[in-house]
Amino acid sequence: MGTKFNRSVLIKLLLLQCLSVLSEAQDSDFFYFVQQVTDTSMSEAQDFDFFYFVQQWPGSYCDTSQSCCYPTTGKPPSDFGIHGLWPNYKNGSYPSYCDPDNPYDESEISDLISSMQENWASLSCPSNNGSTFWSHEWEKHGTCSESVLDQHGYFQAALKLKSKVDLLQILQSAGINPDGRNYTVSVIASAIRDGIGYTPWIACNVDVAGNRQLYEVYVCVDTSGSSLIECPVFPQGDGKCTSSVEFPAF
């Protein structure tokens, strides 16, 4: 992996050098933009500050104008599912697609597939077995943590976090159930904070009737991918939530 990574970095360094020579003949703002993109893509895998671990509620994913398709393996459990484990920076930006020479390889995670089908299911259409979803998550996000977690370690870390952050159990213990009723976002966040000891960030989406609904929950994890931490920064905006949101059934 090191040889492939160094070759990729060398190519990007040569590109940056060429751009430097041409910079006087180009618009300065454009060159700065290209330089920033190049610098970000060159970031070493360990050059990030924390992970977002994101889970989503399938009922909210499906209850939109785009609807959903169950996986070829069947309807997933009525539980929060993993969306991703995403390296991030404290300034709110994030690295992505850090190593094109290390593509998703399902043979490296064959022992995890059954657990991923249950806990990390794809609901996109057309129906699929999840491999396209997992490939995207590894290649966009996982490659940016590959000095800490190889492919097997990356997916295994997310599955372990899912067991540690049992959102449905936490919410139901607080009387918050996926029954189509509305709940206050602050109450949802407080219940999760009480359950895991750290403050979450809540994201919402809109159902076919135009109602805001609980969609995703973000928590933060240290760079080892194993321990929860307080989030150094939350995503920008209000997560499209109103003060009270629906928690739909699935």
C-alpha positions as a Python dict, from the first residue, in 0.01 Angstrom:
ca = {
    (1, 'M'): (0, 0, 0),
    (2, 'G'): (290, 239, 82),
    (3, 'T'): (439, 217, -268),
    (4, 'K'): (102, 287, -432),
    (5, 'F'): (37, 576, -194),
    (6, 'N'): (382, 731, -254),
    (7, 'R'): (334, 707, -631),
    (8, 'S'): (0, 884, -598),
    (9, 'V'): (156, 1159, -385),
    (10, 'L'): (447, 1202, -632),
    (11, 'I'): (207, 1252, -921),
    (12, 'K'): (19, 1516, -724),
    (13, 'L'): (345, 1692, -628),
    (14, 'L'): (449, 1706, -994),
    (15, 'L'): (107, 1846, -1083),
    (16, 'L'): (140, 2112, -815),
    (17, 'Q'): (489, 2207, -938),
    (18, 'C'): (360, 2247, -1293),
    (19, 'L'): (73, 2462, -1172),
    (20, 'S'): (321, 2679, -978),
    (21, 'V'): (517, 2751, -1296),
    (22, 'L'): (198, 2846, -1480),
    (23, 'S'): (46, 3046, -1197),
    (24, 'E'): (160, 3389, -1321),
    (25, 'A'): (-31, 3331, -1643),
    (26, 'Q'): (-348, 3223, -1467),
    (27, 'D'): (-611, 3387, -1254),
    (28, 'S'): (-474, 3392, -898),
    (29, 'D'): (-803, 3292, -734),
    (30, 'F'): (-834, 2991, -963),
    (31, 'F'): (-478, 2881, -888),
    (32, 'Y'): (-537, 2912, -515),
    (33, 'F'): (-848, 2696, -546),
    (34, 'V'): (-659, 2428, -740),
    (35, 'Q'): (-375, 2438, -487),
    (36, 'Q'): (-614, 2395, -197),
    (37, 'V'): (-785, 2098, -364),
    (38, 'T'): (-448, 1940, -440),
    (39, 'D'): (-326, 1990, -84),
    (40, 'T'): (-642, 1832, 58),
    (41, 'S'): (-624, 1529, -171),
    (42, 'M'): (-258, 1485, -75),
    (43, 'S'): (-340, 1468, 296),
    (44, 'E'): (-188, 1162, 454),
    (45, 'A'): (-436, 908, 583),
    (46, 'Q'): (-368, 992, 947),
    (47, 'D'): (-408, 1367, 886),
    (48, 'F'): (-754, 1411, 1034),
    (49, 'D'): (-883, 1512, 1376),
    (50, 'F'): (-1180, 1287, 1448),
    (51, 'F'): (-1453, 1074, 1292),
    (52, 'Y'): (-1822, 1139, 1255),
    (53, 'F'): (-2009, 814, 1310),
    (54, 'V'): (-2346, 854, 1140),
    (55, 'Q'): (-2654, 637, 1175),
    (56, 'Q'): (-2981, 686, 989),
    (57, 'W'): (-3341, 585, 1054),
    (58, 'P'): (-3471, 370, 764),
    (59, 'G'): (-3830, 484, 811),
    (60, 'S'): (-3726, 842, 736),
    (61, 'Y'): (-3507, 737, 445),
    (62, 'C'): (-3801, 558, 284),
    (63, 'D'): (-4074, 811, 366),
    (64, 'T'): (-3966, 1071, 111),
    (65, 'S'): (-4064, 1156, -243),
    (66, 'Q'): (-3778, 937, -367),
    (67, 'S'): (-3897, 640, -160),
    (68, 'C'): (-3660, 342, -120),
    (69, 'C'): (-3593, -15, -227),
    (70, 'Y'): (-3527, -298, 15),
    (71, 'P'): (-3198, -482, -34),
    (72, 'T'): (-3192, -806, -230),
    (73, 'T'): (-3138, -978, 105),
    (74, 'G'): (-3479, -855, 228),
    (75, 'K'): (-3618, -580, 448),
    (76, 'P'): (-3358, -471, 704),
    (77, 'P'): (-3438, -463, 1077),
    (78, 'S'): (-3652, -182, 1218),
    (79, 'D'): (-3344, -21, 1367),
    (80, 'F'): (-3103, 260, 1297),
    (81, 'G'): (-2852, 161, 1029),
    (82, 'I'): (-2499, 279, 968),
    (83, 'H'): (-2450, 551, 710),
    (84, 'G'): (-2079, 595, 754),
    (85, 'L'): (-1763, 654, 955),
    (86, 'W'): (-1616, 977, 821),
    (87, 'P'): (-1276, 1136, 896),
    (88, 'N'): (-1310, 1508, 962),
    (89, 'Y'): (-1109, 1817, 1048),
    (90, 'K'): (-1174, 2051, 1339),
    (91, 'N'): (-1228, 2338, 1095),
    (92, 'G'): (-1537, 2163, 957),
    (93, 'S'): (-1384, 2037, 632),
    (94, 'Y'): (-1297, 1678, 556),
    (95, 'P'): (-1061, 1473, 340),
    (96, 'S'): (-1201, 1246, 71),
    (97, 'Y'): (-1089, 993, -189),
    (98, 'C'): (-742, 980, -35),
    (99, 'D'): (-609, 669, -210),
    (100, 'P'): (-747, 573, -552),
    (101, 'D'): (-493, 289, -560),
    (102, 'N'): (-671, 111, -274),
    (103, 'P'): (-1021, 29, -404),
    (104, 'Y'): (-1291, -156, -213),
    (105, 'D'): (-1220, -528, -197),
    (106, 'E'): (-1504, -738, -60),
    (107, 'S'): (-1277, -1039, -13),
    (108, 'E'): (-1106, -850, 270),
    (109, 'I'): (-1429, -824, 470),
    (110, 'S'): (-1600, -1152, 383),
    (111, 'D'): (-1644, -1241, 751),
    (112, 'L'): (-1829, -912, 812),
    (113, 'I'): (-2076, -924, 524),
    (114, 'S'): (-2368, -1082, 710),
    (115, 'S'): (-2337, -827, 991),
    (116, 'M'): (-2310, -542, 741),
    (117, 'Q'): (-2620, -659, 556),
    (118, 'E'): (-2808, -630, 884),
    (119, 'N'): (-2652, -315, 1027),
    (120, 'W'): (-2529, -124, 720),
    (121, 'A'): (-2798, -196, 462),
    (122, 'S'): (-2849, 1, 143),
    (123, 'L'): (-3201, 129, 78),
    (124, 'S'): (-3124, 296, -253),
    (125, 'C'): (-3296, 196, -575),
    (126, 'P'): (-3275, -30, -761),
    (127, 'S'): (-3250, -308, -503),
    (128, 'N'): (-2893, -420, -443),
    (129, 'N'): (-2684, -623, -200),
    (130, 'G'): (-2510, -322, -44),
    (131, 'S'): (-2169, -358, -205),
    (132, 'T'): (-2202, -36, -407),
    (133, 'F'): (-2285, 157, -89),
    (134, 'W'): (-1995, 3, 103),
    (135, 'S'): (-1756, 64, -185),
    (136, 'H'): (-1853, 432, -191),
    (137, 'E'): (-1805, 468, 184),
    (138, 'W'): (-1463, 304, 178),
    (139, 'E'): (-1329, 487, -126),
    (140, 'K'): (-1458, 833, -28),
    (141, 'H'): (-1406, 817, 349),
    (142, 'G'): (-1230, 499, 457),
    (143, 'T'): (-920, 556, 245),
    (144, 'C'): (-856, 874, 443),
    (145, 'S'): (-803, 673, 761),
    (146, 'E'): (-612, 381, 611),
    (147, 'S'): (-294, 439, 813),
    (148, 'V'): (-506, 370, 1122),
    (149, 'L'): (-763, 126, 983),
    (150, 'D'): (-729, -107, 687),
    (151, 'Q'): (-1046, -208, 503),
    (152, 'H'): (-1136, -482, 746),
    (153, 'G'): (-1055, -262, 1044),
    (154, 'Y'): (-1259, 26, 904),
    (155, 'F'): (-1581, -169, 858),
    (156, 'Q'): (-1530, -362, 1180),
    (157, 'A'): (-1483, -36, 1372),
    (158, 'A'): (-1814, 97, 1241),
    (159, 'L'): (-1994, -224, 1337),
    (160, 'K'): (-1849, -210, 1689),
    (161, 'L'): (-1960, 152, 1723),
    (162, 'K'): (-2309, 53, 1614),
    (163, 'S'): (-2322, -193, 1905),
    (164, 'K'): (-2189, 72, 2141),
    (165, 'V'): (-2432, 342, 2025),
    (166, 'D'): (-2765, 156, 2031),
    (167, 'L'): (-2982, 452, 1938),
    (168, 'L'): (-3317, 277, 1918),
    (169, 'Q'): (-3276, 117, 2260),
    (170, 'I'): (-3168, 450, 2408),
    (171, 'L'): (-3462, 640, 2260),
    (172, 'Q'): (-3721, 378, 2349),
    (173, 'S'): (-3593, 371, 2707),
    (174, 'A'): (-3667, 744, 2716),
    (175, 'G'): (-4020, 693, 2582),
    (176, 'I'): (-3931, 804, 2229),
    (177, 'N'): (-4069, 546, 1987),
    (178, 'P'): (-4091, 517, 1606),
    (179, 'D'): (-4468, 543, 1612),
    (180, 'G'): (-4534, 838, 1382),
    (181, 'R'): (-4566, 1086, 1666),
    (182, 'N'): (-4376, 1412, 1700),
    (183, 'Y'): (-4097, 1460, 1950),
    (184, 'T'): (-3895, 1765, 2046),
    (185, 'V'): (-3546, 1758, 1897),
    (186, 'S'): (-3393, 1883, 2220),
    (187, 'V'): (-3554, 1593, 2407),
    (188, 'I'): (-3422, 1345, 2149),
    (189, 'A'): (-3071, 1489, 2177),
    (190, 'S'): (-3085, 1489, 2558),
    (191, 'A'): (-3194, 1124, 2565),
    (192, 'I'): (-2902, 1025, 2343),
    (193, 'R'): (-2656, 1233, 2545),
    (194, 'D'): (-2778, 1067, 2864),
    (195, 'G'): (-2744, 727, 2699),
    (196, 'I'): (-2391, 757, 2562),
    (197, 'G'): (-2242, 1040, 2767),
    (198, 'Y'): (-2172, 1266, 2468),
    (199, 'T'): (-2369, 1527, 2275),
    (200, 'P'): (-2506, 1416, 1935),
    (201, 'W'): (-2599, 1621, 1631),
    (202, 'I'): (-2941, 1555, 1479),
    (203, 'A'): (-3028, 1578, 1109),
    (204, 'C'): (-3379, 1569, 964),
    (205, 'N'): (-3544, 1527, 626),
    (206, 'V'): (-3891, 1587, 485),
    (207, 'D'): (-4159, 1323, 427),
    (208, 'V'): (-4403, 1310, 135),
    (209, 'A'): (-4649, 1527, 328),
    (210, 'G'): (-4389, 1796, 398),
    (211, 'N'): (-4332, 1707, 764),
    (212, 'R'): (-3986, 1718, 918),
    (213, 'Q'): (-3873, 1381, 1051),
    (214, 'L'): (-3581, 1239, 1249),
    (215, 'Y'): (-3333, 1114, 990),
    (216, 'E'): (-2971, 1090, 1108),
    (217, 'V'): (-2772, 1105, 1429),
    (218, 'Y'): (-2405, 1207, 1432),
    (219, 'V'): (-2167, 1128, 1717),
    (220, 'C'): (-1793, 1184, 1727),
    (221, 'V'): (-1516, 929, 1764),
    (222, 'D'): (-1142, 961, 1823),
    (223, 'T'): (-889, 892, 1549),
    (224, 'S'): (-853, 528, 1654),
    (225, 'G'): (-1214, 474, 1549),
    (226, 'S'): (-1301, 316, 1882),
    (227, 'S'): (-1375, 573, 2154),
    (228, 'L'): (-1656, 828, 2162),
    (229, 'I'): (-1557, 1190, 2224),
    (230, 'E'): (-1729, 1527, 2241),
    (231, 'C'): (-1756, 1667, 1890),
    (232, 'P'): (-1488, 1930, 1820),
    (233, 'V'): (-1730, 2082, 1569),
    (234, 'F'): (-2077, 2002, 1441),
    (235, 'P'): (-2184, 2016, 1076),
    (236, 'Q'): (-2294, 2363, 971),
    (237, 'G'): (-2661, 2455, 982),
    (238, 'D'): (-2955, 2322, 1180),
    (239, 'G'): (-2970, 1982, 1013),
    (240, 'K'): (-3299, 2083, 844),
    (241, 'C'): (-3479, 2020, 1173),
    (242, 'T'): (-3761, 2216, 1331),
    (243, 'S'): (-3811, 2221, 1707),
    (244, 'S'): (-4041, 1918, 1687),
    (245, 'V'): (-4004, 1633, 1437),
    (246, 'E'): (-4179, 1309, 1350),
    (247, 'F'): (-4028, 969, 1430),
    (248, 'P'): (-4192, 750, 1163),
    (249, 'A'): (-4242, 376, 1177),
    (250, 'F'): (-4049, 137, 957),
}
